[in-house]
Amino acid sequence: LENIWTNNYTPSKLGYEDMKYLHKELLQCASSSPSVKLMFVGNTNSGKSTLLNCLMDLDEAIEPTKGINVKHNWVYSPKPSVNPGITFCPWDFSGKQIYSAAHQCFIAQKALYVLCWRTYEGEKGIQQLKEWLLAIKARANDAAVVIVGTHIDL
């Protein structure tokens, strides 16, 4: 299981042991200090993986996420000599509708949600934002959500 951080999980391939392990990882992220579960959500092709890779300063090819892609922990410290920084536990959710039921199992109260949407979609994009916000509110009523508009250059 050492390579879990680079694996893509799809609901049809998740077994009971995989689910236990993923929940254990969620709990570890929640109890480590100071750490933040960072959940990237949004519809397909909204730029979630690209944004995450930019934040983590990764230069790797982006392929469509299948299920949930749990990345390795990432530490952000603007002044390492002053403080150790914040450890982020990033989870990249696929935006495909087929995975939405499985995603509900992993929405957690103590997480920061980054909700990405394509700005050029207008009202349709706003409606999709509402759907994601309702899904998050149903499971994590008090969770913080940051809405990020992507594809502004299109």
Disulfide bonds with the S-S distance in Angstrom:
Cys29-Cys89 2.35
